[in-house]
Amino acid sequence: MVGHSPPPFFKRGPAPLAKLVFFVTVSLALLVSDLNLRYLDAFRQGLSVLAYPLQMAAATPADFVRNASNYFASLVRLQIENKQVQLQGQAQLDALGMSTRLSTLRPMGSYRLVLQGGRHGEAPTLQLSTLDGALLLSGSGQWVGQRLRFTGEARAAPEREAALANLLNIIGRRSGARSIITLG
């Protein structure tokens, strides 16, 4: 058997330990030279620019799941908080020297709006009153569920009926000298 050699499958190159030592030495040499010379910085930047869209595409499903779970957790938390919210206390708004383009009378008057929080599970209430002026407003309302139900009236001071007649027609349904205001 002259010239007979083993098949390539059985050929042995360097020992595995020798390969390991060689590649570890080459890796360390590349790390040290890159640390000192910085010759791979541009290559790393280019590689990161190319890899960024792939990273974003790979992270999109996880981001979607995380954002969706945060959304639904927040939604549930807000729904629970909304059921527990109760308006307490009182807020008062004084609108002084009010006027509108719908009337030539300036100012028409000053008004007070009082929001009172519900006591002992009752619904919050709203009160409207006139402090002074020619347009006399009054009324009250209450929140029923998430809607305000308000009834009130508007009328003109006796000496200002002619100046406020058109405005009273616009504000609500006329009933003699007064205008009935209904919301909700």
Backbone torsions as a table, in degrees:
resi	resn	phi	psi	omega
1	MET	NA	79.3	-179.3
2	VAL	-87.8	135.8	176.6
3	GLY	73.8	19.2	-179.9
4	HIS	-89.0	130.1	178.2
5	SER	-127.6	156.1	-178.9
6	PRO	-67.9	153.8	179.0
7	PRO	-61.9	157.3	-175.7
8	PRO	-58.4	-26.7	-178.4
9	PHE	-62.8	-32.6	-176.0
10	PHE	-97.4	0.8	177.9
11	LYS	-69.5	139.0	-179.5
12	ARG	-114.4	131.8	174.9
13	GLY	-94.7	-148.0	179.1
14	PRO	-63.2	156.1	-179.8
15	ALA	-64.5	150.1	-179.9
16	PRO	-57.0	-35.9	178.8
17	LEU	-66.4	-37.5	178.6
18	ALA	-66.4	-40.0	176.9
19	LYS	-62.3	-43.5	180.0
20	LEU	-60.9	-46.8	-179.6
21	VAL	-62.8	-42.2	-179.5
22	PHE	-61.1	-50.4	-176.3
23	PHE	-69.5	-33.7	175.9
24	VAL	-66.0	-41.6	179.4
25	THR	-64.5	-43.5	179.3
26	VAL	-64.3	-42.0	179.8
27	SER	-62.8	-44.6	179.5
28	LEU	-65.3	-39.2	179.0
29	ALA	-64.0	-41.5	177.6
30	LEU	-65.3	-41.0	178.6
31	LEU	-62.4	-46.1	-178.5
32	VAL	-66.8	-43.0	-179.0
33	SER	-67.9	-36.6	177.5
34	ASP	-68.6	-37.3	178.2
35	LEU	-61.9	-39.4	-178.1
36	ASN	-83.4	-40.6	-172.3
37	LEU	-99.3	-19.6	-179.8
38	ARG	55.1	38.0	-178.1
39	TYR	-82.9	-10.9	179.4
40	LEU	-100.7	2.8	-178.8
41	ASP	-60.4	-48.2	-179.6
42	ALA	-63.3	-39.0	178.6
43	PHE	-64.4	-43.4	179.1
44	ARG	-64.5	-40.7	178.3
45	GLN	-63.6	-45.6	178.5
46	GLY	-61.5	-40.9	179.3
47	LEU	-65.6	-39.3	179.3
48	SER	-68.8	-35.1	177.1
49	VAL	-65.0	-39.3	178.9
50	LEU	-73.0	-33.0	-176.4
51	ALA	-82.5	-20.7	-175.6
52	TYR	-58.1	-48.3	178.6
53	PRO	-60.5	-35.0	177.7
54	LEU	-67.7	-39.6	177.3
55	GLN	-62.8	-43.6	-179.5
56	MET	-65.2	-41.1	179.0
57	ALA	-64.6	-39.4	179.3
58	ALA	-70.1	-31.7	-177.3
59	ALA	-86.3	-13.6	-175.8
60	THR	-58.7	-47.8	179.3
61	PRO	-60.3	-41.4	179.7
62	ALA	-66.2	-41.1	177.8
63	ASP	-63.3	-41.1	179.3
64	PHE	-61.5	-46.2	-179.7
65	VAL	-63.5	-43.5	-179.8
66	ARG	-63.8	-46.5	-179.7
67	ASN	-66.0	-40.3	178.9
68	ALA	-65.5	-41.8	179.7
69	SER	-67.3	-37.9	176.0
70	ASN	-63.5	-41.3	179.8
71	TYR	-61.7	-49.6	-176.9
72	PHE	-69.5	-34.7	175.9
73	ALA	-64.7	-42.4	178.1
74	SER	-65.8	-40.1	-179.9
75	LEU	-61.9	-46.3	179.4
76	VAL	-63.7	-43.8	179.8
77	ARG	-61.2	-43.3	179.1
78	LEU	-66.1	-37.8	178.5
79	GLN	-64.8	-40.5	177.6
80	ILE	-65.8	-44.0	179.4
81	GLU	-64.4	-38.9	179.4
82	ASN	-63.0	-35.1	178.3
83	LYS	-69.9	-27.4	-177.3
84	GLN	-90.7	-14.4	-176.5
85	VAL	-69.5	131.0	173.6
86	GLN	-133.3	133.1	178.7
87	LEU	-76.7	123.7	179.4
88	GLN	-124.7	152.6	178.2
89	GLY	91.3	-162.5	-175.9
90	GLN	-143.1	141.7	174.4
91	ALA	-125.6	137.5	-179.0
92	GLN	-126.3	130.9	178.0
93	LEU	-120.2	121.6	175.5
94	ASP	-106.2	117.9	177.8
95	ALA	-103.1	105.3	-172.7
96	LEU	-100.7	139.0	175.9
97	GLY	61.0	44.6	-177.3
98	MET	-76.7	147.2	175.6
99	SER	-147.8	167.2	179.0
100	THR	-144.4	157.5	177.2
101	ARG	-73.5	-12.6	-178.5
102	LEU	-78.9	-5.6	179.4
103	SER	-139.0	147.6	177.5
104	THR	-80.7	-14.1	-178.0
105	LEU	-76.4	122.9	-179.6
106	ARG	-134.4	129.2	-19.0
107	PRO	-74.1	160.9	179.4
108	MET	-84.9	-31.3	179.9
109	GLY	163.0	-179.4	176.8
110	SER	-121.9	141.0	-170.2
111	TYR	-135.1	156.5	178.3
112	ARG	-125.9	132.4	176.4
113	LEU	-120.0	123.3	-177.9
114	VAL	-119.0	123.7	175.7
115	LEU	-105.5	119.8	-177.8
116	GLN	-113.1	126.1	178.5
117	GLY	-66.9	148.9	-179.2
118	GLY	-68.5	138.7	178.0
119	ARG	-104.0	137.8	174.6
120	HIS	55.0	44.8	177.1
121	GLY	82.7	2.2	178.3
122	GLU	-76.0	160.6	179.8
123	ALA	-76.5	148.6	176.0
124	PRO	-63.0	150.1	-178.5
125	THR	-121.2	161.1	-179.5
126	LEU	-132.9	133.0	178.9
127	GLN	-124.7	133.2	176.8
128	LEU	-118.0	133.0	178.5
129	SER	-146.2	158.8	179.1
130	THR	-96.5	130.7	175.2
131	LEU	-84.7	-46.3	174.4
132	ASP	-166.9	162.1	176.7
133	GLY	130.6	177.9	-176.0
134	ALA	-85.4	-30.4	177.2
135	LEU	-94.8	114.2	-176.7
136	LEU	-96.8	115.9	-179.8
137	LEU	-114.1	140.4	173.5
138	SER	-153.3	153.3	178.5
139	GLY	169.2	172.2	178.5
140	SER	-148.5	157.2	-179.6
141	GLY	-151.7	170.5	-179.6
142	GLN	-150.5	143.5	176.5
143	TRP	-80.5	126.4	175.2
144	VAL	-117.0	107.5	-172.3
145	GLY	68.9	-119.7	178.5
146	GLN	-110.1	14.0	-177.5
147	ARG	-116.9	144.1	175.2
148	LEU	-91.1	128.7	173.1
149	ARG	-110.8	116.4	-174.8
150	PHE	-130.0	136.1	172.2
151	THR	-131.1	139.1	-178.9
152	GLY	-161.2	-175.7	178.1
153	GLU	-144.6	154.3	176.0
154	ALA	-128.4	137.9	175.9
155	ARG	-149.4	161.6	-178.7
156	ALA	-96.5	145.9	171.7
157	ALA	-61.2	149.0	-172.6
158	PRO	-50.7	-40.2	-177.3
159	GLU	-82.6	-4.3	-176.0
160	ARG	-117.4	16.2	-176.2
161	GLU	-61.4	-41.6	-178.3
162	ALA	-66.9	-40.4	-178.0
163	ALA	-70.4	-24.9	-175.6
164	LEU	-108.9	3.9	-175.6
165	ALA	-58.5	-48.2	-179.0
166	ASN	-64.2	-41.1	179.4
167	LEU	-63.3	-41.8	178.5
168	LEU	-63.2	-32.8	175.9
169	ASN	-66.8	-33.3	-177.7
170	ILE	-80.9	-37.8	-173.6
171	ILE	-61.2	-44.5	-176.0
172	GLY	-162.8	-165.0	-179.4
173	ARG	-81.3	125.2	-177.7
174	ARG	-73.9	139.2	174.1
175	SER	-140.9	86.9	-176.1
176	GLY	70.7	-127.2	-177.7
177	ALA	-82.7	-9.7	-178.3
178	ARG	-111.5	162.8	178.6
179	SER	-119.6	126.2	-176.9
180	ILE	-89.5	127.1	-179.7
181	ILE	-108.1	126.7	178.7
182	THR	-135.2	127.9	175.9
183	LEU	-125.6	138.0	174.4
184	GLY	81.2	NA	NA
